[in-house]
Amino acid sequence: MEPERREKKKISVIIAKFIMFIIKIICIMTVIAVIGVTASNLLDNEFDMNTWIEEMQTSYQSIESLDYSLFEEKEEVFEEDLEYWAYSTLSQDEQKIYLLMAEAIINLEPNISFKTKDITEDDITKIWNCIRSDFYEAEYVETISVKRSDFFSTTNCTIVFDYRYDTEEIEIQKEEAKQVVQEAISGIDGDATDYEKVKAVYEYIVFHVEYEFSDYDQTSYGALVKQEAVCAGYARAMQYILNEMGISCTFISGTTSFFESEEGHGWNLVLIEDEYYYVDVTWGDPNYSSDENASLLAEQINYDYLLVTEEDIASNHYADDYFELPEVTATQYNFFVVEGLVVDTYSESRLVEIFKNPVVDNYYVWKTSDSEIYNQIIWNINNDDLISKVVNQANITGASSYIWISNDEMNSFTMILIYE
């Protein structure tokens, strides 16, 4: 029996090898046939490599494919009466990705996937920074991560949004902040000019927000609801309220040299009658100032950075270079210009006019048109008892002393008369 078993096993091995041989022959013939057909097509000029690549791209299913025609419909994320400056600086293809990402964060989606061409991870970062500037809702996103794979000339891309809080908490925060914004707007005259609206919002934030570090200090929610925030929260609150009022407002991030060393900072770019201005509402809060007299002015407002030019802030505000900024040179709606508080010649009589019309109660502010006049006033305050002379000529009685702050970079003065 043993020889017979060995013989059967030998036959089985031979049959198996024969089957494998036949399979290899079939495979080789198939390859030859494909090569033959391809060669024939190439010779006949019938083979289109681009068509073949396109078909291969279409078959790639690991990333959701989006038709570019859909992007135009996503412009509904924009409010009709607002301009989105950062968006306007992007290329057409970048704008399409921007719209997808903006819609996603507004709806608190965890991620988005799409196909595109010639978009790098640096491009995605650039687009995201533009969204962060145009939409206050971006404050709820801590970071984004990009997963991408390249297939010939196409990139399959997935962007994952890491939110600061869970969806339920964000929805609650949004509703609470919305109520505060509506209350703030209700206190502003509906017939007010855009300048008056911006000034009112500036004052509202300064009076209602304390410069404090907290779990929510980077957000409009922290500023509006918790009433505690740092510069990002101040600027986001400014952006939120103004946008709700139909005034275009962009968040600008960068650094400042306000203190001895540079630190991160945020402020705003505001559009009034087709002209851009800068607003730094954080610096409108005297509690933020490093001046030793600032604490004595805590109940007042610093108007130095309300609707100013790029030249005004060039020495201490350095914007991040995420996108190109517009020219900011208009002065028509600068606070001091509108309120008639610019001193363009040195004279006691001009200061008397200002002291006859305080900003509020015993609080006075003005700026000079140049540094020469500014230095003249400082010299006469320190050496010629200028303020006492002006107070007497303005027929102000009962004031026993005064506190003042000057800003060398803005050529401005802030002063309070003390009554005992």
Stockholm file with secondary structure:
# STOCKHOLM 1.0

chainA/1-420         MEPERREKKKISVIIAKFIMFIIKIICIMTVIAVIGVTASNLLDNEFDMNTWIEEMQTSYQSIESLDYSLFEEKEEVFEEDLEYWAYSTLSQDEQKIYLLMAEAIINLEPNISFKTKDITEDDITKIWNCIRSDFYEAEYVETISVKRSDFFSTTNCTIVFDYRYDTEEIEIQKEEAKQVVQEAISGIDGDATDYEKVKAVYEYIVFHVEYEFSDYDQTSYGALVKQEAVCAGYARAMQYILNEMGISCTFISGTTSFFESEEGHGWNLVLIEDEYYYVDVTWGDPNYSSDENASLLAEQINYDYLLVTEEDIASNHYADDYFELPEVTATQYNFFVVEGLVVDTYSESRLVEIFKNPVVDNYYVWKTSDSEIYNQIIWNINNDDLISKVVNQANITGASSYIWISNDEMNSFTMILIYE
#=GR chainA/1-420 SS CHHHHHHHHHHHHHHHHHHHHHHHHHHHHHHHHHHHHHHHHHHTTCCCHHHHHHHHHHTCCSSCCCCGGGGGGGGGGSCTTCCCHHHHTSCHHHHHHHHHHHHHHHTTCSEEEEEEESCCHHHHHHHHHHHHHHCGGGGGEEEEEEEEEEETTEEEEEEEEEESSCHHHHHHHHHHHHHHHHHHHHTSCTTCCHHHHHHHHHHHHHHHCEECCCTTTTSHHIIIIICEECHHHHHHHHHHHHHHTTCCEEEEEEEECSSSSCEEEEEEEEEETTEEEEECSGGGSGGGCCSTTGGGGTTSCCCTTEEECHHHHTTTEEECTTSCCCCCCCCTTCHHHHTTCEECSCCHHHHHHHHTSCSBTTEEEEEESSHHHHHHHHHHHHHSCHHHHHHHHTTCCSEEEEEEEEETTTTEEEEEEEEC
#=GC SS_cons         CHHHHHHHHHHHHHHHHHHHHHHHHHHHHHHHHHHHHHHHHHHTTCCCHHHHHHHHHHTCCSSCCCCGGGGGGGGGGSCTTCCCHHHHTSCHHHHHHHHHHHHHHHTTCSEEEEEEESCCHHHHHHHHHHHHHHCGGGGGEEEEEEEEEEETTEEEEEEEEEESSCHHHHHHHHHHHHHHHHHHHHTSCTTCCHHHHHHHHHHHHHHHCEECCCTTTTSHHIIIIICEECHHHHHHHHHHHHHHTTCCEEEEEEEECSSSSCEEEEEEEEEETTEEEEECSGGGSGGGCCSTTGGGGTTSCCCTTEEECHHHHTTTEEECTTSCCCCCCCCTTCHHHHTTCEECSCCHHHHHHHHTSCSBTTEEEEEESSHHHHHHHHHHHHHSCHHHHHHHHTTCCSEEEEEEEEETTTTEEEEEEEEC
//
